[in-house]
């Protein structure tokens, strides 16, 4: 080779070409890695929701301050919204006395004493002493509930029964109860109702 000549050997040209190819491959690899990193960040951004704002949290939380539904207004006869507690007797059977307890919503009337010896026999219907004779409640449907007593089944068994009842009038002297006159029972003491039953009224007079 002549000294100072610009001619290069074939090995030198091959080495330069190999270097250029390697540099291009490295650049492509870096670009591919950058693309993979961008895809991963995009997937992570989609998978991780943005932090909820205080307003959004308040909207999702249950309303702890929500007011409960107001109680239904009781609809009762005039004068029946006062406290009716006290001692009473039946107007037509004054030897039957009752002690009435009234909490403003519920009224319970308990038989206060045993009937006198001269009382007409009616043992099946009468509540026993100290047992509730009336259990009533002031509701939107009226001053309603039950009269409690006893009745005979067809086989002669004495059965505890409930007669539908309601207070229909009140005044300073007492109150009036309308209740079923009778109920039909089977031999297992189950009440058999096939339609509206006849009813009668009783007046309890304050003593």
C-alpha positions in Angstrom: 0.0 0.0 0.0 1.3 3.5 -0.8 1.8 5.6 2.3 -0.8 8.4 2.7 -3.3 6.8 0.3 -7.1 7.2 1.2 -7.8 3.7 0.0 -9.2 1.5 2.8 -9.1 -2.2 3.1 -12.3 -4.3 2.6 -12.1 -5.3 6.3 -12.3 -1.6 7.3 -15.4 -1.0 5.2 -17.2 -4.1 6.6 -16.5 -2.9 10.2 -18.1 0.5 9.5 -21.2 -1.1 8.0 -21.5 -3.4 10.9 -21.3 -0.5 13.3 -24.0 1.4 11.4 -26.3 -1.6 11.5 -25.7 -2.1 15.2 -26.5 1.5 16.0 -29.8 1.3 14.0 -30.8 -1.8 15.8 -30.1 -0.2 19.2 -32.2 2.8 18.2 -35.1 0.5 17.2 -34.8 -1.4 20.5 -34.9 1.9 22.5 -38.0 3.0 20.5 -39.7 -0.3 21.2 -39.0 -0.1 24.9 -40.3 3.5 25.0 -43.5 2.3 23.3 -44.0 -0.6 25.7 -43.5 1.8 28.7 -46.1 4.2 27.2 -48.6 1.4 26.7 -48.1 0.2 30.3 -48.6 3.7 31.7 -51.8 4.1 29.6 -53.2 0.8 30.8 -52.4 1.7 34.4 -54.0 5.1 34.0 -57.2 3.4 32.7 -57.2 0.7 35.4 -56.7 3.2 38.3 -59.7 5.6 38.6 -59.1 9.1 39.5 -59.4 9.9 43.3 -62.9 10.7 44.3 -63.6 14.3 45.2 -65.2 15.2 48.6 -68.4 16.1 46.7 -68.5 12.6 45.0 -67.9 10.9 48.4 -70.7 12.8 50.0 -73.0 11.8 47.1 -72.2 8.1 47.6 -72.5 8.1 51.4 -75.9 7.4 52.9 -77.8 10.4 54.1 -77.3 10.0 57.9 -79.3 13.1 58.5 -82.4 11.9 56.6 -85.5 12.5 58.7 -87.6 9.4 59.6 -91.1 9.3 58.1 -93.5 11.1 60.4 -95.9 8.9 62.3 -99.4 8.6 60.9 -101.9 10.9 62.5 -104.5 9.2 64.7 -108.1 9.7 63.7 -110.4 9.2 66.6 -113.8 10.3 67.7 -114.2 13.8 69.2 -113.1 13.8 72.8 -111.2 10.5 72.6 -107.8 12.2 72.3 -107.7 12.9 76.1 -106.4 10.5 78.7 -109.2 8.1 79.5 -107.4 6.3 82.3 -109.4 5.6 85.5 -112.1 3.4 87.1 -115.2 2.6 85.1 -118.4 0.5 85.3 -120.7 -0.8 82.6 -123.8 1.3 82.4 -126.1 -1.7 82.0 -124.2 -3.9 84.4 -122.8 -1.6 87.1 -121.5 -4.6 89.1 -118.9 -5.0 86.3 -116.0 -2.6 86.9 -112.9 -2.0 84.9 -109.6 -0.3 85.6 -108.5 1.6 82.4 -104.9 2.4 81.6 -104.2 5.0 78.8 -100.7 6.0 77.6 -102.0 8.4 74.9 -101.8 5.7 72.2 -102.9 2.4 73.7 -105.8 1.8 76.0 -106.1 -1.3 78.1 -109.2 -2.0 80.3 -108.8 -4.8 82.9 -111.7 -6.4 84.8 -111.4 -4.9 88.3 -113.4 -7.3 90.5 -115.4 -10.5 90.5 -119.1 -10.2 89.6 -121.6 -10.1 92.4 -123.6 -13.2 93.3 -126.7 -11.7 91.8 -125.1 -11.1 88.4 -126.8 -12.8 85.4 -124.7 -15.7 84.3 -122.4 -14.9 81.3 -119.2 -16.7 82.2 -118.0 -17.5 78.7 -117.9 -13.9 77.4 -116.6 -12.2 80.5 -112.9 -11.7 80.9 -111.4 -13.1 84.1 -110.5 -10.7 86.9 -107.2 -8.8 86.2 -107.0 -9.9 82.6 -107.4 -7.4 79.9 -111.0 -7.0 78.7 -110.2 -4.3 76.1 -107.0 -3.7 74.2 -107.3 -0.7 71.8 -105.1 1.7 69.9 -105.4 5.2 68.4 -104.6 4.8 64.7 -105.3 6.5 61.4 -108.1 3.9 61.0 -109.8 4.9 64.3 -109.6 3.9 68.0 -109.6 0.2 67.2 -108.6 -3.1 68.7 -110.1 -6.1 70.4 -112.3 -7.1 73.3 -110.9 -10.2 74.9 -113.0 -13.0 76.4 -114.0 -16.6 76.2 -116.5 -18.7 74.1 -117.5 -22.3 73.7 -116.4 -24.4 70.7 -119.0 -26.9 69.2 -117.4 -29.7 71.3 -117.9 -27.6 74.5 -114.3 -26.5 75.0 -113.9 -23.0 76.5 -111.7 -21.0 74.2 -110.0 -17.6 74.5 -111.3 -15.4 71.7 -110.9 -11.9 70.4 -114.0 -9.8 69.4 -113.2 -6.9 67.1 -113.9 -3.6 68.9 -113.5 0.1 68.6 -114.3 3.2 70.6 -116.9 5.2 68.8 -117.7 8.1 71.3 -116.1 9.8 74.3 -117.3 12.4 76.7 -116.6 13.6 80.3 -118.7 10.7 81.7 -117.0 7.9 79.9 -116.7 6.2 76.4 -118.7 3.9 74.2 -117.3 0.7 72.7 -118.8 -1.1 69.7 -117.8 -4.8 69.5 -118.8 -8.0 67.8 -121.6 -9.8 69.5 -120.3 -13.3 68.8 -117.8 -15.4 66.8 -118.0 -18.9 65.3 -115.4 -21.4 66.5 -114.3 -24.8 65.3 -113.3 -27.6 67.6 -109.7 -26.4 67.7 -110.9 -22.9 68.9 -110.1 -21.3 65.6 -112.3 -18.3 64.8 -114.3 -18.7 61.6 -115.3 -15.4 60.0 -117.3 -15.5 56.8 -118.4 -11.8 56.7 -119.2 -8.8 58.8 -120.6 -9.8 62.2 -123.3 -8.2 64.1 -122.2 -5.7 66.7 -123.5 -3.9 69.8 -122.4 -1.0 71.9 -121.4 -0.8 75.6 -121.0 2.4 77.6 -118.3 2.5 80.2 -119.1 5.2 82.8 -116.4 6.8 84.9 -116.8 6.2 88.6 
